[in-house]
Amino acid sequence: MTRVAVAVASPPRAAVDRGATRNECARVSVGVVCSSVASQSVSRRSSSRATFAGEALDTVVMSSSVVARARACVVNARRLNFDGELSFDELNRVLGDVSGGAVTTHDDASPSVEDIARRCVGHDVLISKEVPVDVTLLPPSVRLICEAGTGFNNIDVSEAKKRGILVCNVPTYSTDAVAQLVLSFLHASSLGLCEQYAALRAGCRDAFRDDFSGLKRYEMYELKGRTIGLVGGTGAIGRRVARLCRELGMRVLCWSRSAKTEEGLWEAVGFDALMMESDFVSIHCPLNDSTRGLIDARAIGLMKPTAKIINTARGAVINEKDLIDALETKKIAGACLDVQETEPPVEDSPLWGMVNVYLTPHIGWKRVETRQRLIDTVASNVAAFLDSEPVNVVEP
């Protein structure tokens, strides 16, 4: 253990330049710095809420010496807290520093792997959200990586394990929110809702004629009796979607390597059968080597010309080029894409202007309650790790 003393009269310029929070900038002395998960005695200035570098400072008060069990670095906090509505109080509490100094947040969404490594120096816990993390560059202080989300394809878990770094995720924080988005896509599709609204905003009021003849251009049908096929739907979100769809009177098919028919929920079928029989194909599998590009030209070619694809999982599960070709040639009716192969899509992507595509910016998890639940569950993961009873650990 190395003892160092640091005294500053104002926030260091370097800290502001790299986007650190005011809590880091306002530190007046550091008593003990540890490179392992242990108690850390820290005296600092603090304020009542976390803000990012560059914002006006609130009233700052001196706090007495506090003891932090560990320090955590949220390497791309802007992706989580883009509206400034989230509280990191629970995370500070489990780290043992209610003054707010145990958590360092950085005000950008997509830092480089080198920036991430630099930011984590002296921190025990790295918290990331859908940004690549190069485990080989991380400082020896990092003992835990918490991916603030369900998917963890941005982290080399095998390499982390070799280096003695535990990786955990948050598998169920967005179950209701994502399932509700799937239902929103289903309802909007069955009413031509977005198309009608776009026409109205463009000044077309044909749908409001006395004889309603303007409605003929829109597809409108009940969901009862329609078939939805869940690709990899045996997880929490897929199950919630299945139950909601059953309540609407829909037939539910499911395909995955572990799927079995469950009475009253779904019928397990082969992949090709699901693609052929479904009116909606909804993607719920993780992204890995076996699922990347799973929905390709061959798979899409099995679908009904009236069918639609819904993807709220990971964009690269669909071969985007093959999907665009199928949509342009009307081999299928449309797609509802909350995730894309590249987020956001490249500037010249045809997806931006396709009338048979509902395109949303990965909003399934972005409601404020969902994001707060995510942060608080990350805090629970950290607490369990510090108590030597880790939970939500992911394996290679």
Phi, psi and omega per residue, in radians:
M1 nan 2.330 -3.090
T2 -1.913 2.289 3.108
R3 -1.700 2.286 3.110
V4 -2.365 2.685 3.074
A5 -2.210 2.295 -3.138
V6 -2.266 2.260 3.100
A7 -2.228 2.223 3.124
V8 -2.342 2.496 3.109
A9 -1.585 -0.357 3.136
S10 -2.605 2.887 -3.121
P11 -0.982 2.270 3.113
P12 -1.059 2.430 -3.119
R13 -1.035 -0.693 -3.109
A14 -1.096 -0.637 -3.139
A15 -1.159 -0.705 3.115
V16 -1.155 -0.724 -3.102
D17 -1.057 -0.599 -3.078
R18 -1.594 0.078 3.010
G19 1.493 0.436 3.138
A20 -1.291 2.808 -3.140
T21 -1.319 2.887 3.078
R22 -1.045 -0.586 -3.131
N23 -1.033 -0.641 3.102
E24 -1.303 -0.770 -3.073
C25 -1.111 -0.594 -3.021
A26 -1.514 0.046 3.138
R27 -1.069 2.274 -3.125
V28 -1.795 -0.402 3.034
S29 -2.797 2.587 3.078
V30 -2.086 2.121 -3.072
G31 -1.448 -0.818 -3.093
V32 -2.454 2.311 3.054
V33 -2.003 2.178 -3.125
C34 -2.009 2.561 3.073
S35 -1.779 0.150 3.060
S36 -2.265 2.920 -3.128
V37 -1.253 1.817 -3.102
A38 -2.721 3.011 3.121
S39 -1.170 2.475 3.108
Q40 -2.279 2.163 -3.133
S41 -1.614 2.143 -3.024
V42 -2.376 2.330 2.978
S43 -2.001 2.319 -3.048
R44 -2.789 2.942 2.884
R45 -1.470 2.636 3.065
S46 -2.629 2.888 3.095
S47 -2.306 3.098 -2.961
S48 -1.373 -0.275 -3.114
R49 -2.566 2.708 3.139
A50 -1.469 2.295 3.021
T51 -2.327 2.933 -3.074
F52 -1.682 2.766 3.111
A53 -0.972 2.410 3.128
G54 1.774 -0.330 3.106
E55 -1.478 2.776 3.104
A56 -1.121 2.457 -3.130
L57 -1.370 2.440 2.987
D58 -1.370 3.103 3.028
T59 -1.086 2.247 -3.105
V60 -1.895 2.308 -3.122
V61 -2.095 2.658 3.101
M62 -1.391 2.371 3.080
S63 -1.962 2.748 3.092
S64 -1.305 2.983 -3.135
S65 -1.033 2.323 -3.139
V66 -2.126 2.805 -3.119
V67 -2.046 2.090 3.118
A68 -1.817 2.320 3.110
R69 -1.237 -0.540 -3.107
A70 -2.899 3.013 3.080
R71 -2.130 2.494 -3.115
A72 -2.158 2.528 3.118
C73 -2.127 2.055 3.029
V74 -1.576 1.793 -2.881
V75 -1.320 -0.382 3.102
N76 -2.474 1.122 -3.027
A77 -1.088 -0.477 -3.101
R78 -1.078 -0.534 3.115
R79 -1.165 -0.524 3.125
L80 -1.554 -0.769 -2.979
N81 -1.995 0.849 -3.057
F82 -1.116 -0.375 -3.137
D83 -1.873 0.032 3.127
G84 1.223 0.285 -3.058
E85 -1.625 -0.125 -3.034
L86 -1.562 2.623 3.059
S87 -1.907 2.356 3.053
F88 -1.810 0.313 -3.086
D89 -1.040 -0.738 -3.096
E90 -1.152 -0.657 3.102
L91 -1.135 -0.769 3.067
N92 -1.072 -0.666 -3.111
R93 -1.105 -0.827 -3.098
V94 -1.212 -0.425 3.068
L95 -1.395 -0.158 3.054
G96 1.560 0.344 -3.109
D97 -2.420 1.534 -3.091
V98 -1.251 -0.154 3.113
S99 -1.283 -0.232 3.077
G100 1.687 0.146 -3.070
G101 -1.653 -0.096 -3.099
A102 -1.449 -0.227 -3.116
V103 -1.995 2.181 3.043
T104 -1.852 2.186 3.110
T105 -2.009 2.540 -3.112
H106 -2.096 2.331 -2.934
D107 -1.547 1.064 2.912
D108 -2.659 2.953 -3.024
A109 -1.754 -0.549 -2.991
S110 -2.402 1.189 3.114
P111 -1.213 2.766 3.080
S112 -1.275 2.847 3.111
V113 -1.103 -0.550 3.105
E114 -1.201 -0.730 3.106
D115 -1.094 -0.723 3.136
I116 -1.041 -0.784 -3.133
A117 -1.084 -0.753 -3.139
R118 -1.125 -0.699 -3.088
R119 -1.157 -0.440 -3.035
C120 -1.560 -0.043 3.132
V121 -1.019 2.248 -3.134
G122 1.410 0.061 3.136
H123 -1.920 2.515 -3.141
D124 -1.547 -0.516 -3.038
V125 -2.152 2.268 3.046
L126 -1.866 2.195 3.111
I127 -2.027 2.135 -3.091
S128 -2.241 2.801 3.074
K129 -2.385 1.775 2.985
E130 0.938 0.772 3.075
V131 -2.340 2.414 -3.127
P132 -1.044 2.345 3.098
V133 -2.108 2.121 3.083
D134 -1.607 1.781 -3.057
V135 -1.059 -0.545 -3.079
T136 -1.192 -0.312 -3.122
L137 -1.647 -0.150 -3.000
L138 -1.240 2.543 3.109
P139 -1.223 2.784 -3.094
P140 -1.161 -0.233 3.128
S141 -1.181 -0.474 -3.040
V142 -1.307 2.107 3.113
R143 -2.026 -0.243 -3.092
L144 -2.489 2.307 2.983
I145 -1.961 2.127 3.063
C146 -1.869 1.929 3.006
E147 -1.420 2.086 -3.096
A148 -1.417 1.261 -3.121
G149 2.927 -3.051 -3.089
T150 -1.526 -0.877 -3.126
G151 -1.300 2.582 -3.140
F152 -2.395 0.492 3.136
N153 -1.245 -0.083 3.093
N154 -1.506 -0.022 -3.079
I155 -2.223 2.342 3.055
D156 -1.421 1.617 -3.046
V157 -1.146 -0.624 3.129
S158 -1.087 -0.789 3.133
E159 -1.154 -0.669 3.108
A160 -1.078 -0.751 -3.137
K161 -1.092 -0.704 3.111
K162 -1.035 -0.579 -3.070
R163 -1.636 0.125 3.103
G164 1.307 0.383 3.113
I165 -1.779 2.185 3.111
L166 -1.450 2.492 3.097
V167 -2.128 2.279 3.060
C168 -2.324 2.799 3.129
N169 -2.282 -3.030 3.133
V170 -2.203 1.613 -2.919
P171 -1.367 -0.342 -2.965
T172 -2.194 0.157 -3.025
Y173 -1.145 -0.485 -3.014
S174 -1.976 0.326 -3.068
T175 -0.945 -0.954 -3.109
D176 -1.147 -0.761 -3.054
A177 -1.097 -0.789 -3.117
V178 -1.241 -0.697 3.100
A179 -1.062 -0.689 3.111
Q180 -1.154 -0.596 3.090
L181 -1.155 -0.718 3.071
V182 -1.006 -0.779 3.117
L183 -1.131 -0.633 3.092
S184 -1.086 -0.740 3.083
F185 -1.091 -0.719 3.124
L186 -1.084 -0.842 -3.112
H187 -1.139 -0.779 -3.140
A188 -1.087 -0.710 3.142
S189 -1.145 -0.676 -3.062
S190 -1.351 -0.128 3.113
L191 -2.058 -0.063 -3.008
G192 1.021 0.613 -2.962
L193 -1.113 -0.849 -3.109
C194 -1.154 -0.669 3.139
E195 -1.133 -0.732 3.120
Q196 -1.137 -0.714 -3.134
Y197 -1.165 -0.711 3.120
A198 -1.087 -0.722 3.124
A199 -1.112 -0.735 -3.136
L200 -1.118 -0.757 3.124
R201 -1.125 -0.474 3.129
A202 -1.472 0.026 3.083
G203 1.703 0.041 3.140
C204 -1.559 2.079 3.141
R205 -1.967 0.389 -3.083
D206 -0.999 -0.598 -3.097
A207 -1.161 -0.262 -3.098
F208 -1.722 0.180 3.079
R209 -1.100 2.742 -3.135
D210 -1.035 -0.622 -3.121
D211 -1.619 0.045 3.104
F212 1.003 0.362 -3.097
S213 -1.127 -0.390 3.123
G214 -1.206 -0.228 -3.131
L215 -1.402 -0.175 -3.046
K216 -1.093 -0.423 -3.106
R217 -1.342 -0.196 -3.061
Y218 -1.863 2.480 3.032
E219 -1.360 2.251 3.088
M220 -2.483 2.155 -3.098
Y221 -2.745 2.789 3.082
E222 -1.406 2.631 3.116
L223 -1.452 -0.376 3.119
K224 -1.029 2.258 3.137
G225 1.573 -0.207 3.086
R226 -1.405 2.850 -3.083
T227 -2.002 2.270 3.015
I228 -2.001 2.350 3.114
G229 -1.939 2.200 -3.110
L230 -1.748 2.049 3.113
V231 -1.587 1.954 -3.078
G232 1.212 0.673 -2.976
G233 -1.637 0.355 -3.083
T234 -1.465 -0.056 3.087
G235 -1.407 -3.034 -3.050
A236 -1.080 -0.761 -3.107
I237 -1.183 -0.808 3.130
G238 -1.022 -0.721 3.131
R239 -1.141 -0.699 3.122
R240 -1.149 -0.709 3.082
V241 -1.064 -0.765 -3.130
A242 -1.029 -0.795 -3.125
R243 -1.137 -0.737 3.130
L244 -1.113 -0.715 -3.138
C245 -1.194 -0.627 3.073
R246 -1.101 -0.650 3.096
E247 -1.112 -0.467 3.099
L248 -1.483 -0.022 3.133
G249 1.492 0.306 -3.130
M250 -1.512 2.658 2.981
R251 -1.482 2.347 -3.075
V252 -2.061 2.165 3.031
L253 -1.903 2.653 3.125
C254 -2.463 2.378 3.013
W255 -2.260 2.270 2.894
S256 -2.867 3.005 -3.126
R257 -1.181 -0.336 -3.119
S258 -1.956 0.002 -3.030
A259 -1.202 2.364 3.014
K260 -2.275 2.591 3.128
T261 -1.032 2.298 3.090
E262 -2.142 2.028 -3.088
E263 -0.979 2.271 3.112
G264 1.446 -0.042 -3.131
L265 -2.133 -1.114 -3.133
W266 -2.693 2.875 3.032
E267 -1.894 2.119 3.112
A268 -1.371 2.262 -3.108
V269 -2.386 2.974 3.047
G270 -1.245 2.822 -3.091
F271 -1.047 -0.841 -3.105
D272 -1.103 -0.701 3.132
A273 -1.103 -0.716 3.122
L274 -1.078 -0.802 -3.120
M275 -1.100 -0.631 -3.087
M276 -1.340 -0.609 -2.974
E277 -1.645 -0.268 -2.997
S278 -1.471 2.467 2.960
D279 -1.473 -0.486 3.034
F280 -2.326 2.297 3.037
V281 -1.911 2.055 -3.068
S282 -1.969 2.205 -3.040
I283 -1.577 2.250 -3.141
H284 -2.418 0.236 -3.098
C285 -1.605 2.711 3.058
P286 -1.245 2.860 3.076
L287 -1.635 2.104 3.057
N288 -2.625 -3.042 -3.076
D289 -1.062 -0.549 -3.092
S290 -1.487 -0.302 -3.123
T291 -1.873 -0.208 3.129
R292 -1.078 2.149 -3.135
G293 1.235 0.318 -3.126
L294 -1.003 -0.743 3.133
I295 -1.569 1.563 -3.085
D296 -1.976 -2.962 -3.082
A297 -1.015 -0.705 3.139
R298 -1.100 -0.817 -3.116
A299 -1.143 -0.765 -3.139
I300 -1.132 -0.595 3.121
G301 -1.112 -0.316 3.100
L302 -1.413 -0.277 -3.017
M303 -1.349 2.736 3.034
K304 -1.140 2.581 3.083
P305 -1.154 -0.288 3.115
T306 -1.655 0.000 -3.033
A307 -1.487 2.803 3.095
K308 -2.254 2.651 3.054
I309 -1.824 2.375 3.047
I310 -2.070 2.207 3.109
N311 -2.237 1.948 3.057
T312 -2.086 0.264 -3.061
A313 -1.756 -1.590 3.097
R314 -2.392 2.351 -3.015
G315 -1.048 -0.673 -3.023
A316 -1.303 -0.059 2.996
V317 -1.125 -0.475 3.078
I318 -1.747 2.343 2.960
N319 -1.286 1.813 -2.967
E320 -1.112 -0.653 3.123
K321 -1.096 -0.775 3.121
D322 -1.112 -0.681 3.123
L323 -1.128 -0.805 3.139
I324 -1.052 -0.734 3.095
D325 -1.036 -0.755 -3.124
A326 -1.179 -0.630 3.129
L327 -1.258 -0.683 3.137
E328 -1.174 -0.588 -3.128
T329 -1.660 0.085 3.086
K330 1.020 0.618 3.024
K331 -1.220 -0.472 2.976
I332 -2.295 2.886 -2.998
A333 -1.347 -0.579 -3.085
G334 3.078 -3.122 3.125
A335 -2.538 2.530 3.061
C336 -2.065 1.892 -2.943
L337 -2.101 1.787 3.019
D338 -1.498 -0.260 3.081
V339 -2.249 2.630 -3.123
Q340 -2.348 2.871 -3.106
E341 -1.044 -0.716 2.980
T342 -2.120 2.253 -3.122
E343 -2.024 2.109 -0.131
P344 -1.248 2.893 3.082
P345 -1.017 2.694 3.122
V346 -1.067 2.742 -3.006
E347 -0.972 -0.644 -3.074
D348 -1.708 0.300 3.111
S349 -1.143 2.326 3.087
P350 -1.079 -0.364 -3.086
L351 -1.014 -0.569 -3.094
W352 -1.001 -0.634 -3.006
G353 -1.958 0.158 -3.063
M354 -1.392 2.218 -3.076
V355 -1.300 -0.301 3.139
N356 -1.775 0.426 3.100
V357 -2.230 2.231 2.927
Y358 -1.633 1.978 -3.059
L359 -1.980 2.124 3.127
T360 -2.258 2.644 -3.007
P361 -1.523 1.051 3.089
H362 0.928 0.923 -3.052
I363 -1.551 -0.064 -3.064
G364 -0.945 -0.625 -3.087
W365 -1.844 0.103 -2.905
K366 -1.646 -0.002 3.044
R367 -1.135 2.564 -2.955
V368 -1.078 -0.670 3.140
E369 -1.144 -0.650 3.132
T370 -1.141 -0.757 -3.119
R371 -1.200 -0.650 3.094
Q372 -1.151 -0.703 3.071
R373 -1.048 -0.672 3.120
L374 -1.080 -0.862 -3.129
I375 -1.084 -0.738 -3.121
D376 -1.186 -0.578 3.095
T377 -1.282 -0.604 2.988
V378 -0.999 -0.759 3.105
A379 -1.036 -0.709 3.103
S380 -1.119 -0.685 3.082
N381 -1.063 -0.769 -3.140
V382 -1.125 -0.757 3.137
A383 -1.045 -0.763 3.141
A384 -1.113 -0.674 3.108
F385 -1.118 -0.792 -3.135
L386 -1.142 -0.458 3.092
D387 -1.533 0.120 3.139
S388 1.102 0.485 3.067
E389 -2.309 1.109 -3.027
P390 -1.065 2.527 3.107
V391 -2.203 2.869 3.109
N392 0.962 0.600 3.130
V393 -1.327 2.314 3.095
V394 -1.770 2.547 -3.106
E395 -1.994 2.709 3.123
P396 -1.028 nan nan
